[in-house]
Amino acid sequence: MNRRKDSAYSGIPRWVVAIAAAGALFVLLPLAAMVARVNWPQFIPLVTSEASLTALGLSLRTAAASTVLCVLFGVPLALVLARGDFRGQRLLRSFVLLPLVLPPVVGGIALLYAFGRQGLLGRSLEIAGIQIAFSTTAVVLAQTFVALPFLVVSLEGALRSAGSRYEAVAATLGARPTTVLRRVTLPLVLPGLASGAVLSFARSLGEFGATLTFAGSLPGVTRTLPLEIYLQRETDADAAVALSLLLVVVAVVVVGLSYRGPAPAGSGSARSAGSAGNHGSVAP
Amino acid sequence: MRAVRRAAALLAAGTLTAALAACGPASGDGGAASGDSGAKTVTVFAAASLKAPFTALAKQFEATHPGTTVTLSFAGSSDLATQISQGAPADVFASADAKNMAKVSDASLVEGSPRDFASNVLTIAVPPGNPAAITSFADLARPGVKTVVCAAQVPCGAAAKTVEKETGTTLKPVSEESSVTDVLGKVISGEADAGLVYVTDVKTAGSKVKEIPFAESAKAVNTYPVAALRTGRNKDLAAAFIAAVTGPEGRQLLLDAGFGTP
């Protein structure tokens, strides 16, 4: 299989490679410039200060919670969008994907008017004794709002490229929809789901605008790592740079973990990995 | 075939360079041209809280100095100080506190010495209905009151800390924002019961918030310095603008906006 891949046509024109190199440089150069500005002797004390660790811990916890919410709501959404056939489907997709292109601060304002104390649901929630304003819940809501489209897009793509042949076969063999979903569809798109979840986690980790607008900024409660960086920048550029590097490293590790696997988000491998698993689970 | 490819590569590289070049010096050329010819521009970097009085003052200045354009850039003082240290082309810097002006003058970027031209004090802003019935600074520390302040790292937060120390009141804020506008936003939206902001912010917000003045605010007065910059292109115009800021017309506009005398 490997040899076949090697001999496959890869006629990328040299000028494309040249432009690709320029594009990659455009992303890497600022990061390298930032690394060059790190105050290395002070790096460890800066990133292990109490404020930094509190912010990092909060970021990791809230991003994990947001990822769980994204999977919980994103998987059904992606299924409905990829497999469903109903009026307004395109409209629904546009709205679900909206946070991808909205400036996060707009998301924050929208969340404020929905879940804030004076908001649409906020008032009823407050009567019920649930206070979202200035709480960690607000951070998780803001992160989920901006990260959900990442999971939906990845998973919907995987579902579409996997096709519904195996599902149809399973159905003709008498499997109920829920069984088909559990035994065929989900194993088939697991790599897509995994990379979608990782992207959502990474996006949640980097969330700034919506959190600042909607949740506020209090150490240990709502001040995530990006907010801490923004604040440190006011007084201590060295600390801001050190924390930025920390966030870059965490992001690289997270994204690297998801794309290192044998099945990246690419459609072809998702299908082959899926069909392999499929034979095992349905045939008996 | 190979020749075609190479030509294409050259073409692509050429286009890219041209595109980048087009983005680059265009603005610089414009700046130089306007400096040389009759149309003169003075670029003023000013703290965000100065937006209303400086915008009005710039209009007056342009009227009294025909052929002159005042370009204003408003942002947080520390952002502006950073931009100036990184080589941003400004003629005048008006900071909301002495600390950020010191950052610029420590880098030997100030022409002469900075002059104090205004002062600002903290006040309590509450939503119009005053839902938590705040009447004093001590009320902000009452349990259950959602108070929002600036973080200690920014000038308004440092001032709040000073007042806390002077009054012996310890606030337990629900949020420590990184700018005073964020504090005001939380009060206007009704998320917070009260926020510590500047007198001038309350004036700008108009009827969207209610002010609860407190006497202890006099313990922390913020002084605003202004200075011409060494990197500026238009030294005479910069000096003239600073004279306008510190002169009677500037003082009146600043008073109208709620600022005090330095």
Boltz contact constraints between the chains, C-beta under 6 A:
constraints:
  - contact:
      token1: [A, 13]
      token2: [B, 5]
      max_distance: 6.0
  - contact:
      token1: [A, 14]
      token2: [B, 9]
      max_distance: 6.0
  - contact:
      token1: [A, 15]
      token2: [B, 8]
      max_distance: 6.0
  - contact:
      token1: [A, 15]
      token2: [B, 9]
      max_distance: 6.0
  - contact:
      token1: [A, 15]
      token2: [B, 12]
      max_distance: 6.0
  - contact:
      token1: [A, 18]
      token2: [B, 9]
      max_distance: 6.0
  - contact:
      token1: [A, 19]
      token2: [B, 12]
      max_distance: 6.0
  - contact:
      token1: [A, 112]
      token2: [B, 189]
      max_distance: 6.0
  - contact:
      token1: [A, 116]
      token2: [B, 191]
      max_distance: 6.0
  - contact:
      token1: [A, 117]
      token2: [B, 190]
      max_distance: 6.0
  - contact:
      token1: [A, 117]
      token2: [B, 191]
      max_distance: 6.0
  - contact:
      token1: [A, 118]
      token2: [B, 190]
      max_distance: 6.0
  - contact:
      token1: [A, 133]
      token2: [B, 191]
      max_distance: 6.0
  - contact:
      token1: [A, 134]
      token2: [B, 174]
      max_distance: 6.0
  - contact:
      token1: [A, 134]
      token2: [B, 175]
      max_distance: 6.0
  - contact:
      token1: [A, 216]
      token2: [B, 175]
      max_distance: 6.0
  - contact:
      token1: [A, 217]
      token2: [B, 175]
      max_distance: 6.0
  - contact:
      token1: [A, 217]
      token2: [B, 176]
      max_distance: 6.0
  - contact:
      token1: [A, 217]
      token2: [B, 177]
      max_distance: 6.0
  - contact:
      token1: [A, 218]
      token2: [B, 175]
      max_distance: 6.0
  - contact:
      token1: [A, 218]
      token2: [B, 176]
      max_distance: 6.0
  - contact:
      token1: [A, 230]
      token2: [B, 178]
      max_distance: 6.0
  - contact:
      token1: [A, 231]
      token2: [B, 151]
      max_distance: 6.0
  - contact:
      token1: [A, 231]
      token2: [B, 153]
      max_distance: 6.0
  - contact:
      token1: [A, 231]
      token2: [B, 178]
      max_distance: 6.0
  - contact:
      token1: [A, 234]
      token2: [B, 78]
      max_distance: 6.0
  - contact:
      token1: [A, 234]
      token2: [B, 153]
      max_distance: 6.0
  - contact:
      token1: [A, 234]
      token2: [B, 154]
      max_distance: 6.0
  - contact:
      token1: [A, 235]
      token2: [B, 153]
      max_distance: 6.0
